[in-house]
Amino acid sequence: MRKVSQIIDGKRKIIKKPELLAPAGNLEKLKTAIIYGADAVFVGGKEFSLRSQASNFTIDDIKEAVEFANQYHAHIHVTCNIILHQENLEGIKTYLQTLDDIGVSAIIVADPYIMMIAKEMNLRLEVHVSTQLSTLNLKAIQFYQSMGMDRVVLGREVTFQDLKTIMEYSPVDVEYFIHGAMCIHYSGRCMLSNYLSRRDANRGGCSQSCRWYYDLYSHGQLVNKEDDIPFSMSSKDMTLVEHIGELIELGVDSFKIEGRMKSLHYIATVVSTYRKIIDAYCEDPDHFLLDHSYQQELLKSANRALCHGFFYENPTQQEQLFNMRDEHPTQEFVMRVLDYDEKTKLAKIEQRNYFKKGDRIEIFSPYHPHFSFMVEEIYNEENQEVQVANHPMEILYVKIDFRVERHDMGRKIK
C-alpha cells in the first residue's frame, strides 16, 4: 500500500497528490486545461491515435504543446492507441522517436508491438497501457509490468472494491477514470461501429452506434409504437466527484478525465472543479467537506445525465439513458476574456454564444473566485455600442466593474 499522508506540524496532510490528467482535442483546449489546473494533458496525433474526429495534433502542434506545458511544469501524454493492422506498421518507429525528441512525457499504447518497440528503442518517455485493453485485475497489471510498462490505465469497469486490491499490490502506476463518457460495452471491445457503419472503433473511426436510435422487434413484429421515443443503448456519463477523497487515500497515481472532443467550456469547468477538490482534500483531509457547489459547478458543463459508472458494482437500468436521452451542448458559455482595462473597466472578450444587454453573466476563473455582473454596456471594435452579441468569435468590449483576467470565462445565468 502506498504511503499517501503524514503528520506535518501536528496536522495530517496528503504527501502523494494524484496527477490530474485532462483531455484536449486541440491546442486551445490544451492550454486552457493546463491554465485551469491540469497536471498533465493527453492528446492524439494525426497518426496511430483513436478519436479520428477530434482535431488531432500535428508534430508541430505537439512540440508547441510540450513547450507550453513546460512553463507550468505540466506533462504531455500522446495517444498511440490504435490496434495496428498490417498497413499501419510503417513509420511507427520514426514517429515514436520524434515524440521522444520533442519531450513528450508518455505515450498511451494498446498494441503489444508498439509496447515492445518503444522499450527496445530505449526512449525517455514512459509507456502507458491504454484503457482500450480493458485491464481490470492485478494479474494483468503484473503481466504488463513484466513487459516494462510504466503505468496501466484501468478499464472503466473496475469497481472500487477491486481498485482497493489493485492499489495495495500494483507494481506500476495506476490511472483511473473519474469523469466522462462511458462505453456501453467493455471499453475497447465494441464492434458495433465496424458492423453497422464499416468504421473501425479500434482505429479511430467509432461512429458511436450505441447512441443511435433503434426500432425494437420481437418475432418479426415492431414493439415500439409510432409515437414512442426510439430505443438507444447509451449510458449516462460518469462522475466520481463524491469519491475523490477515497481515491486519494488509496494512492491512485493519476485521475483521468475523458473528453478529447468536448468543448473549451467543458474542459475549463471540469478541470478547475476537480483541481479545487484535490487541493482542498490534500491540504486537510481529516476536515474536508464536499461542498455541494462542486457538483453544481460540474452540472453547468454537463450535456448528459451523470452516474457513478461501475464504482459501486455493475450499473443498473438507472445508469442507462435508453429512450431518455437528453444531449444538449450548453449554450451558456458566452465569452472568453482576452484583456482588461483598469481605467475604462472594459473587458476585451471573444464572444462564444449569444448574449445581450440585461443578461446576468457569471465569471469563472483559474485565478480568483466566481462573481456575477449584469451586462450594461457592449461595444464593438469600432467603439460603437451594440445591444446584442450574436456573431460567434467576434471581438467585443464589455463593461465589468470588477477586475477580470486573461483566460477568465463567462456564462449566462439562467
N, C-alpha and C positions, 0 to 999 in steps of 0.2 A: 504494500500500500504506500502510495506516495505521501511524503510529508507536505502538507499544504499550509500549515499555520504554526505560529509560535508566539510566545508571550513577549511583547515589546513594551517597555515602560508600564508594566502592570496590566496591559490590555492585549487580548488575543487579536492578532492580525493575520491575514492571509499572505503568505510569502510566495505562494505558487499561483500567480494570477493567470487565468487561461487566456490564450490568444483569441481575439475576436476577429473572425475571418469573414469578410464581406464579398459579395459578388459584384462584378462590373461588366457591362456589355460594351462600353466604350470609354474613352479617356476622360470625358467629362464626369461620368459616373464614378470612375476610379478615383479621381481627385476628390470628388465630393465624399466618397466613402472614407477616405483617409482623413480629410479635414474634420469630418464628423465623428471620428474616433476609432476607426478600424485599425487593428494592429497589422493586418495583412489583407490582401485582396487577391481573389483568384479570377483569372481572365482566360479567354480562349484565343488561340492563334488562328490564323487563316487556314492552317493545315493541322491534321491529326487531332481535331477537337470536336466535341459534340456541340450542340446548340448552333447549328448552321445558320439559323435565322437571326442570331444575335449579330451585332456589329463587331465581329471579331477583329482582333488586333493584328496589324502588320508587325514585322520585325522592328521597324522604326517606332511604331506605337509602343511596343513592349519596352524598347530602350528608354523612351520618354517616361513611361510608367515607372520603371526602376529608378531613374534619376529623381523623379518627383517623390517617390516613396522614401528614398534615402534621406531626403530633407526632414522627414518626420520619423525616421528610424522605423519605418514600416517595411513590409516584405511583399514581394510579388510571387504568386504561385501561378503557373501556366498549366492549363489542362491539355494533356496529350492522351485523352481517354477514349479514343475510338478503338473499336476492335478491328485490327488490321486485316484487310483482305490482301491478296497477292499484289494487286496494283498499288497498294498503299506503302509497300516496303521501301520504295525508292526515296531517298532524300532524308530519311529519319535521322541518321547519324549526323549529317550536316546541320540539321535543324536543332538537335539537342546540343551540339557543340556551340552553336550560335547563341542559344538561350543561356548557356553557362558563361560564355564570354561576356554577355550583356550584364550579367549579375543577378539573374533570376534566382530566387531562393529555393524554389521547389517546383517539380513537375508532378502532376496528378495523373496516374497511369492505370490503365485497365488491362492492356495486352501484355502477357508474360514476356514476349520478345523485347518490348521496349524496356521493361524492368531489367532484363538481363543485360542488354547492351548499354543501358545507362550506367550500370555498375561496372561493366567491363571497361568503359571509357574513362573511369576514374574522375567523373565530373565532380565539381564542388557542390553543385546543387543537390538537395535532398530528393528522394524518390518516394512519393506517397501513393498508396494503393487506393484507387478510386472507389467510390461508393457503387460504381457500376458492377463491381464484383460481389456485391451483397454479402459482405463479411459480417457474420452475426455471432461468431463464437471464438473462444480463446484459442482453440487448436488451429483454426485458420490463421489467426494473427501470428501464432508461433511459426507456422509454415512460411508466411511472408517475411518474418524476421530472419529465417534461415536463408532466404534469398537476398538478404541485405537491405530490405526495405526499411526506411526511416520512420514511417508513420502509416497507419491504416485509417482510412475514412470509413467509419462503420455504416452499414446499411441503415436506412431509416426505420427498419423493423426491429431494431434492438430495444428491448424493454429496459426499464430502469433496474429491475432485479438482475437481468443478465449483465447490464453495464457494471453493476457492483462487482461481480466476479471478474469481469474483464479488466477493470481498473486495478483490482488487487494484484493480478498476476501478469498483466501485459508487459512484454519485454520491449515494446516500442511505444512511441507516442500514439495517442488516440484522438481522433477528431470526431465530433458528434454533432449532428444537426439539431439546432434549437429553434429554427424558424423557416417557414417557406412551404412550397407546394409539396404534396405527397403524390407518389405514384400509386395507381390503383392496383398494380401488380408488384411483385418484388422488384425493387429498383434495379434497372438494367437488364431485366429478364423478359420484358414485354415484347411481343412480336406483332401486336395488333396493327401498328402503323405499317409494318412490312407487308402484311397480308392485304390490308384494305386500301392502301394508297401507294404501295411499292416504294415507300420512303423508309430507309433503314434507320431505326432508332439508335442503333449502336454505331452508326457512322454519322450522326449529327442531323438526321433528317426527320425526327419524330414529328408526325402530324397530329399528335395528341388525340388519337382516335377514341380514347376512352371518354373524352369530353364531348364527343359528337352526340346528337340526339338520335335515338333509335325507336322504331316501332317494335312492339313485342308480339310474338306469335306463339300460340300453343296448338299443336296438332294441325298446323296449317291455317288456323283461324286467328285473325287480328284481335289481340286482347285489349289494347288501349283504344279508347273511344276518340272520335274526331276532335272533341274539344279538350281532351286530356293533354297535359304537357308531356312531350315525349321523354322516354327514359334515357338517362346517361349514367355512366359509371364513375363520375367524377368525385374525388374525395375533397373534403374540406382541407384547408391549409393547416399546417401545424404551427403552434406557438408554445414554447415552454417557459414563458416569462415568469410563471409562478414557481418554477423549479430551478432557477439559476443557482441559488444558494446550495441546494442539494448536489448539483453537478459540480460546483466549485469544490465542495468538501470531498468529493470522490477523487479530485485531482485530474479531471479531464483536461487534456492539453490544449485543445482548440475547440471553440464553439463556432459552428458553421451556419451562416445564413444563406439560404437558397435564393436564386433570382437574378441570373445574369441578364434576363430580358425584362426585368422590372424597371420602373420609371426612376428618374432622378429623385423625385419627392419620396418615393418608397424607400430608396436606399438611405437617404439622409435621415428619415424618420426612424426607421428600424434600427439602423446602426447607432444613432445617438441615444435611443432608448436603452438598448442593451449595454452600451458603454456606461451610462449612468448607473444602471443596476449593478453591473460588475464592480465598478469602482466603489460604490457605496457599501456593497456587501464586504468587499475585501478590506476596507478600512476599518469596519467594526462589525464583524459577522454576528457576534453574540447579541447585538442590539438592533440588527437590521429589521426593518418592517417594510414589506412590499406595499408601497403606496398605490392606491387604485388609479392614480394618474398615469402610471406606466402603461397599464392595459388600455386606458382611454387614448393614450398617445398612439399606440400601435393601431388602434381601430381607425385612426384618421388616415392611415395609409392603406388599409386593407381594402381589397376589392372582392374578396371572397370570405365566406364564413370560416371561423377558426376552430381548431380542436387540439387535443393533446397527442394526436398521432398514435404511435404504438407505446407511448411512455408507460402506461399502466398495464396494458395487456392488448390482445387483439382488438382492433376497433370494432364497434358495433354499427348498426344501421344509423345511429345518431351521429356518427362521424362522416357519413356519406351525404352527398348532395342529391344524388338520384335526380328526381324531377323538380328539385327545389333550387336549381342553380340561380345564382344572383351575382354575376360578374360585371361590375361597372367600374372601370378605371376612374379614380377620383378626379373630379374637376375642380376641387377646392384649391389646389396648388396654383397660385396666380402670379407669383413674382419671385425673382431671384435678385438679390441686391448686388450691384456692381460697385457702388461707391456712395459716399455720404458727405454732404457739405454742412459743416457745423454752423456756418454763418446763416445760410439760407434755410436750413433744416429740410433740404430737399435730398431725397434718396434717388440715386440713379438706379433704375431697375430694368430688368429684362422681363417683359410680360410673357407669361406662360399659359394662362387661361383667362377667360372673360371676367372682368370686374368693372365696377363703376363707382362714381361718387355716391357716398352714402353707405357703401358696404363697410362692414367691420372686418378688419384683417388681423390675424394672429401672426406675429413674427416669431419664428423659432430659429435657434442659432447654436453653433458649436461653442460659442464664446460667452453667452450671457443668458439669463432666464428668459422664458417666453413673456411677451406682453402683447396687448392688442391696441389698435387705434382705429378711428373712423376716417375713411378716405374723404378728404375735403377738397384737395386740390390735386389735379393731374395735369402735367404739361408734356407736350411732345418735344422733339429735338429742335423745332423752330420756335420754342418758347411760347407756343400757343396753348391756351388752356383747353382741355378736352373733357367731355363728360363721361366717356366710357373708354375702356381699354379692350379693344376687340380685334387687334391684329397680332397674331402669335409671333413671338420673338421680337416685337417692337421695343425699342429703347424709349423709356418714358422717365419722367421725374415726378415723384410723389412726395407731398409734404408729410413728414413724420417728425413730431416734436421730440421724440426720444432717439438717441443715437443708435444707429444700426451699423453693422459691419459688413464688409465684403463677404460673400458666401452665405449670409443670412437668407432665409426664405420666408415667404408669406403665403398664407392660405386663408380663404374666406371662412368666416364663422357663420354657420347656418343660423 
